[in-house]
Amino acid sequence: MKLLRRRFLSLAAGVAALPIASRVAFALDYPTRPARILVGFGAGSGLDLYARIVAQWLSKRFNQSFVVENRVGAATNVAAEAMINAKPDGYTLFMASAAQFTNATLFRNLSFNFIRDAVPVASVSRGPFVIAAKPSFPAKTMAELIAYARANPGKVTFGSAGTGTLAHVSGELLKMMAGIEMVHVAYHGEPQAIVDIFGGTLDIDVVTLAGASEFIKSGKLRALGVTSSQRSPLFPDIPAVSETVPGYEATPWSGICAPKGTPEAIIETLNQTINAGLTDPQVKAQFAAIGTPTTPLTPAQYGQAIVSQTEKWAKVIRAANIKVE
């Protein structure tokens, strides 16, 4: 892992090493034809929406089409593999998600290693999960949830979008750090878990703030805490879990990656253009409307985040003995 880490970060940092003139000259003609952004989730999902906002911005700025292509399957591994095997010319990009942090440990027979075979281009957004409860659940705060779970070990159920997802391992991390026992219930996506919360058959759900925001506003879900290290600027009234469980943090992260070998000048051009969009008021408002803030970074900074998050969640997955079929 240490060797892969060095290689990955050196690829990201290498962009800055090229002389500015040569970088600009090499990227002058990019793009000359339509490009695609592969997404490992279906149309209408949070990640799909993020990719479409970015694609719209790139299409406008480059006066060339950037098309979102949904390649669903194997917990985003189908889309990731398609990107990695594509020609490294900047015309096939990938909207990476938190799945890339966990898949490296969960799937042992992958034909690729994401840290080795992908290059970070640009961080896009980093919005938290929210620990949401059904309105009839006895606990109204994180402290009350922990106290209730300790008094009723193994009786509280928590849902996630699926086994091994970051939502699942975030719940496992909470169990470890708070010293509580809860029963995990895996669903095929966020909507099904929310339906069971409404029906009263599920106690709490670890769900993206983007996916739960409208239900929280309407009172159909009770927000106990957000999983970012600090409160969300979009929902400042919801406490951070870390206010009750010091040091707790579990935040999904999305960003654009490209195949290894993609010219560094193209990576730099894309990074600067995407970052310009992420600071544009209209684009920021689009992301805010779906419950997540934009998070512009350099390729090197995003590369460091991918490596550190992969290492963090590998420890949790192994400690919780999480397996995927």
C-alpha positions as CSV (number, residue, x, y, z in Angstrom):
1,M,0.0,0.0,0.0
2,K,2.8,2.4,0.8
3,L,4.4,1.9,-2.6
4,L,1.0,2.4,-4.4
5,R,0.5,5.5,-2.2
6,R,3.8,7.0,-3.3
7,R,3.0,6.3,-7.0
8,F,-0.5,7.7,-6.8
9,L,0.5,10.9,-5.1
10,S,3.5,11.4,-7.4
11,L,1.2,11.1,-10.4
12,A,-1.0,13.8,-8.9
13,A,1.9,16.0,-7.9
14,G,3.6,15.6,-11.3
15,V,1.2,18.1,-12.9
16,A,2.8,20.9,-11.0
17,A,6.3,19.9,-12.0
18,L,5.8,20.6,-15.8
19,P,6.8,24.1,-17.0
20,I,3.7,26.2,-17.4
21,A,4.4,26.9,-21.1
22,S,4.7,23.3,-22.0
23,R,1.5,22.4,-20.1
24,V,-0.5,25.1,-21.8
25,A,0.9,24.3,-25.3
26,F,0.1,20.6,-24.9
27,A,-3.5,21.2,-23.8
28,L,-4.3,23.9,-26.3
29,D,-6.3,21.6,-28.6
30,Y,-8.2,19.8,-25.8
31,P,-11.0,18.9,-26.3
32,T,-11.6,18.6,-30.0
33,R,-14.5,16.1,-29.7
34,P,-17.1,15.0,-27.2
35,A,-15.9,13.4,-24.0
36,R,-17.7,11.2,-21.5
37,I,-18.0,11.0,-17.7
38,L,-18.7,7.5,-16.5
39,V,-20.9,7.1,-13.4
40,G,-21.2,3.9,-11.4
41,F,-24.8,4.7,-10.2
42,G,-28.1,5.0,-12.0
43,A,-29.6,8.2,-13.4
44,G,-31.1,10.4,-10.7
45,S,-28.7,9.2,-8.0
46,G,-26.7,11.8,-6.1
47,L,-23.5,11.0,-7.9
48,D,-25.3,11.1,-11.2
49,L,-26.6,14.6,-10.4
50,Y,-23.1,15.8,-9.4
51,A,-21.7,14.4,-12.7
52,R,-24.3,16.2,-14.7
53,I,-23.7,19.5,-13.1
54,V,-19.9,19.1,-13.8
55,A,-20.6,17.9,-17.4
56,Q,-22.9,20.9,-18.1
57,W,-20.2,23.3,-16.8
58,L,-17.4,21.7,-18.9
59,S,-19.6,21.6,-22.0
60,K,-20.2,25.3,-21.6
61,R,-16.7,26.3,-20.9
62,F,-15.1,24.1,-23.6
63,N,-17.9,24.5,-26.2
64,Q,-17.7,20.7,-26.6
65,S,-20.0,18.0,-25.3
66,F,-19.3,16.2,-22.0
67,V,-21.8,13.4,-21.8
68,V,-22.7,11.5,-18.6
69,E,-22.7,7.7,-19.2
70,N,-24.2,5.5,-16.4
71,R,-22.4,2.1,-16.1
72,V,-24.1,0.5,-13.2
73,G,-22.8,-2.7,-11.6
74,A,-20.6,-4.3,-9.0
75,A,-20.6,-1.4,-6.6
76,T,-19.3,1.0,-9.2
77,N,-16.5,-1.4,-10.2
78,V,-17.9,-1.8,-13.7
79,A,-17.7,1.9,-14.4
80,A,-14.3,2.2,-12.7
81,E,-12.8,-0.6,-14.8
82,A,-14.2,0.9,-18.0
83,M,-12.5,4.1,-17.3
84,I,-9.2,2.5,-16.3
85,N,-9.2,0.4,-19.5
86,A,-10.0,3.4,-21.7
87,K,-7.5,5.3,-23.8
88,P,-5.7,7.8,-21.5
89,D,-6.5,10.9,-23.7
90,G,-8.8,12.9,-21.5
91,Y,-12.0,11.8,-23.3
92,T,-13.0,9.2,-20.8
93,L,-13.4,10.4,-17.2
94,F,-14.9,8.8,-14.1
95,M,-17.0,10.3,-11.3
96,A,-15.4,8.6,-8.3
97,S,-17.3,8.2,-5.1
98,A,-16.8,6.9,-1.6
99,A,-17.2,3.4,-3.1
100,Q,-13.6,3.7,-4.3
101,F,-12.5,4.1,-0.6
102,T,-14.1,0.8,0.4
103,N,-14.0,-1.4,-2.7
104,A,-10.2,-1.8,-2.6
105,T,-10.6,-3.8,0.6
106,L,-14.0,-5.4,0.0
107,F,-13.3,-6.9,-3.4
108,R,-10.1,-9.0,-3.5
109,N,-10.4,-10.2,-7.1
110,L,-10.6,-6.9,-9.0
111,S,-8.6,-6.7,-12.2
112,F,-7.4,-3.2,-11.3
113,N,-6.1,-1.3,-8.3
114,F,-7.7,2.1,-8.2
115,I,-4.8,3.9,-6.5
116,R,-2.3,2.4,-9.0
117,D,-4.4,2.6,-12.2
118,A,-6.3,5.9,-11.9
119,V,-5.2,9.5,-11.8
120,P,-7.0,12.1,-9.6
121,V,-8.2,15.1,-11.6
122,A,-10.5,17.2,-9.4
123,S,-12.4,16.9,-6.2
124,V,-16.0,17.8,-6.6
125,S,-18.0,17.6,-3.4
126,R,-17.9,16.3,0.1
127,G,-21.2,16.2,1.8
128,P,-22.0,14.3,5.0
129,F,-24.3,11.4,5.9
130,V,-27.0,12.1,8.4
131,I,-28.1,9.7,11.2
132,A,-31.8,9.9,10.7
133,A,-34.5,8.2,12.8
134,K,-38.2,7.5,12.4
135,P,-40.3,10.1,14.3
136,S,-41.5,7.6,16.8
137,F,-38.0,6.4,17.8
138,P,-37.4,7.1,21.5
139,A,-34.1,8.9,21.0
140,K,-34.2,12.5,19.9
141,T,-30.4,13.2,20.0
142,M,-27.2,11.3,19.4
143,A,-26.6,11.1,23.2
144,E,-30.0,9.6,23.7
145,L,-29.5,7.1,20.8
146,I,-26.2,5.9,22.4
147,A,-27.8,5.6,25.8
148,Y,-30.8,3.7,24.3
149,A,-28.6,1.4,22.3
150,R,-26.5,0.6,25.4
151,A,-29.6,-0.1,27.4
152,N,-31.0,-2.3,24.6
153,P,-28.0,-4.0,23.0
154,G,-28.7,-5.5,19.6
155,K,-32.3,-4.2,19.4
156,V,-31.7,-1.0,17.4
157,T,-31.7,-1.5,13.7
158,F,-29.7,0.8,11.3
159,G,-30.1,0.8,7.6
160,S,-27.7,1.6,4.8
161,A,-27.7,1.6,1.0
162,G,-26.0,-1.8,1.0
163,T,-23.4,-4.1,2.6
164,G,-19.9,-2.6,2.4
165,T,-21.1,0.9,1.3
166,L,-19.6,3.8,3.1
167,A,-23.0,4.3,4.8
168,H,-22.7,0.8,6.2
169,V,-19.1,1.1,7.4
170,S,-19.9,4.6,8.8
171,G,-22.5,2.9,11.1
172,E,-19.9,0.3,12.1
173,L,-17.4,3.0,13.0
174,L,-20.1,4.6,15.1
175,K,-20.7,1.3,16.9
176,M,-17.0,0.9,17.6
177,M,-16.4,4.4,18.8
178,A,-19.6,4.7,20.9
179,G,-19.4,1.2,22.3
180,I,-22.9,0.2,21.2
181,E,-24.5,-2.8,19.5
182,M,-26.9,-2.2,16.6
183,V,-28.1,-4.6,13.9
184,H,-27.3,-3.6,10.3
185,V,-30.0,-3.9,7.6
186,A,-28.7,-3.7,4.1
187,Y,-30.8,-2.2,1.3
188,H,-30.4,-1.9,-2.4
189,G,-30.1,1.9,-2.4
190,E,-31.2,4.7,-0.1
191,P,-34.9,5.0,-1.2
192,Q,-35.8,1.5,0.1
193,A,-34.4,2.2,3.5
194,I,-36.2,5.5,3.8
195,V,-39.5,3.7,2.9
196,D,-38.9,1.3,5.8
197,I,-38.2,4.2,8.1
198,F,-41.5,5.7,7.1
199,G,-43.2,2.3,7.7
200,G,-41.7,2.0,11.2
201,T,-39.8,-1.2,10.5
202,L,-36.4,0.4,10.6
203,D,-35.2,2.5,13.6
204,I,-32.4,4.7,12.1
205,D,-30.8,5.1,8.7
206,V,-27.3,6.3,7.7
207,V,-28.2,8.3,4.6
208,T,-26.7,11.1,2.5
209,L,-27.9,14.5,3.6
210,A,-28.7,15.1,0.0
211,G,-31.0,12.1,0.0
212,A,-32.7,12.9,3.3
213,S,-32.9,16.7,3.2
214,E,-36.5,17.1,2.0
215,F,-37.8,14.5,4.4
216,I,-36.0,16.2,7.3
217,K,-37.4,19.6,6.3
218,S,-40.9,18.1,6.2
219,G,-40.6,16.3,9.5
220,K,-40.9,12.8,8.1
221,L,-37.3,12.0,9.3
222,R,-35.7,13.2,12.6
223,A,-32.0,14.2,12.1
224,L,-29.9,13.1,15.1
225,G,-26.5,14.1,13.7
226,V,-24.4,14.7,10.6
227,T,-21.3,12.6,10.1
228,S,-18.9,15.4,9.0
229,S,-16.4,16.6,11.6
230,Q,-18.4,19.9,11.9
231,R,-22.0,20.9,11.3
232,S,-23.1,21.3,7.7
233,P,-23.3,24.9,6.6
234,L,-26.4,23.9,4.7
235,F,-28.1,22.5,7.9
236,P,-26.5,24.3,10.8
237,D,-29.2,23.3,13.2
238,I,-28.3,19.6,13.0
239,P,-25.4,18.7,15.4
240,A,-22.3,16.9,14.2
241,V,-22.0,13.3,15.6
242,S,-18.5,14.4,16.8
243,E,-20.1,16.7,19.3
244,T,-21.2,13.5,21.1
245,V,-18.6,11.1,19.9
246,P,-15.3,13.1,19.8
247,G,-13.2,12.3,16.7
248,Y,-16.0,10.7,14.7
249,E,-16.0,11.6,11.0
250,A,-17.5,9.8,8.0
251,T,-18.0,11.8,4.9
252,P,-18.7,10.7,1.3
253,W,-16.4,12.3,-1.3
254,S,-16.9,12.6,-5.0
255,G,-14.4,13.7,-7.7
256,I,-13.2,13.2,-11.2
257,C,-10.5,10.7,-12.1
258,A,-8.9,9.6,-15.4
259,P,-6.9,6.6,-16.6
260,K,-3.3,6.4,-15.7
261,G,-1.2,7.9,-18.4
262,T,-3.6,10.8,-19.2
263,P,-1.4,13.8,-20.2
264,E,-0.6,16.0,-17.2
265,A,-1.5,19.1,-19.2
266,I,-5.0,17.8,-19.8
267,I,-5.4,17.0,-16.1
268,E,-4.3,20.5,-15.2
269,T,-6.6,22.0,-17.7
270,L,-9.6,20.0,-16.4
271,N,-8.7,20.7,-12.8
272,Q,-8.6,24.4,-13.3
273,T,-11.8,24.5,-15.3
274,I,-13.7,22.3,-12.9
275,N,-12.4,24.3,-9.9
276,A,-13.6,27.5,-11.6
277,G,-17.0,25.9,-11.8
278,L,-17.1,24.8,-8.2
279,T,-16.5,28.4,-7.1
280,D,-19.1,29.8,-9.5
281,P,-22.2,31.0,-7.6
282,Q,-24.7,29.3,-9.8
283,V,-22.9,26.0,-9.7
284,K,-22.5,26.2,-6.0
285,A,-26.2,26.9,-5.7
286,Q,-27.0,23.8,-7.8
287,F,-24.9,21.6,-5.4
288,A,-26.4,23.3,-2.3
289,A,-29.9,22.6,-3.6
290,I,-29.2,18.9,-3.4
291,G,-27.6,19.1,0.0
292,T,-23.9,19.1,-0.6
293,P,-21.1,21.7,-0.7
294,T,-18.5,21.9,-3.5
295,T,-14.9,21.0,-2.5
296,P,-12.3,22.3,-5.0
297,L,-8.8,20.9,-4.6
298,T,-5.6,20.4,-6.6
299,P,-5.0,16.9,-8.1
300,A,-2.4,16.3,-5.5
301,Q,-4.7,17.2,-2.6
302,Y,-7.5,15.0,-4.0
303,G,-5.0,12.2,-4.5
304,Q,-4.0,12.4,-0.9
305,A,-7.6,12.3,0.2
306,I,-8.3,9.1,-1.8
307,V,-5.3,7.4,-0.3
308,S,-5.9,8.4,3.2
309,Q,-9.7,7.6,3.1
310,T,-8.9,4.2,1.5
311,E,-6.5,3.4,4.3
312,K,-9.0,4.7,7.0
313,W,-11.9,2.6,5.9
314,A,-9.8,-0.5,5.2
315,K,-9.1,-0.6,9.0
316,V,-12.9,-0.4,9.8
317,I,-13.9,-3.0,7.3
318,R,-11.3,-5.5,8.7
319,A,-12.2,-4.7,12.3
320,A,-15.9,-5.2,11.6
321,N,-15.2,-8.3,9.4
322,I,-17.4,-7.0,6.6
323,K,-17.7,-9.3,3.6
324,V,-19.5,-8.9,0.3
325,E,-20.9,-11.7,-1.7
